[in-house]
């Protein structure tokens, strides 16, 4: 099956100005492109230049138009199909695929802006709703936070509060050390994106000898994930929501690596994506996704700069490198 087969049923193109007029007329939160952008940002890539993504995807499709679908391995094509392939999206904009391939730069820019609008809107909405809900998950049921935290304000959170400061403290650092605590609060100790906080680990426990142990398996993350993707009430044992959650609305029946990174936080989003997308870590990532699917669906740029010393990511990289070196020596000796 070729790309031409996929697009052959799309109606012939209309003037690009007509596309722009139709898109601008529908540019609202209920627009299919905006709605799809919300899901794309949460589950595939939250922080990217969407017009550039579309442009590069279209160029790659044109270069490989006669290549069978099964031969594609580029991540751009995967993202491209995710953005434009749903039937309801193509039906809402007849000929969209062909018009984007043959249209003007303004057409691509406008479509990208609508998708980006959805992704940005989702981030804003999720941040707003989680700000209050998270207070119910960070202490055992029935216990009170001392000193109290305001549900609709972040001013007294972060490193300014002992409980949230402990949860946000990078692994490898001791929150109980008064000097470390003071340096984090004053900003003297700067936290980089690859210094992950203790709250992403199961039971808030970090093993420096085995950094994968418990990584991204905390109860807090699972609660936040269910709150965003299934429904706020699904955080409890018995879901009470009468409306479909975000996952069901978009046909999502399994967890993606990017959606875990999205929930964890956007502060270290890129470093987590780098790790979860590393082929050398595929076995651990598969185990992680299996664990997540059991939690949520019971019936997935550090590379541009030096990795912080003693961070969980650096420990994982060192351990993987050591294993590869041992494997290489065994191969040579045989």
Buried (B, 14 or more C-beta within 10 A) or exposed (E): EBBEEBBEEBEEBBEBEEBBEBBEEBBEEEBBBBBBBBBBBBBBBBBBEBBEBBBBBBEBBEEBEEBEEEEBEEEBBEBBBBBBEBEEBBEBBBBBBBBBBBBBEEBBBBBBBBBBBBBBBBBEEBEEBBBEBBBEBBEEEEEEEEEEBEEEEEEEBEBEBBBBBBBBBBBBBEBEEEEBBEBBBEEEBEBBBBBBBBBBBBEBEBBEEEBBEBBBBBBBBBBBBBBBBBBBBBBEEEBEEEEEBBBBEBEBEEBBBBBBBBBBBBBBBBBBBBBBBBEBBEEBBEEBBEBBBEBBBEEBEBEEEEBBEEBBBBBBBEBBEEEEEEEEEEEEEE
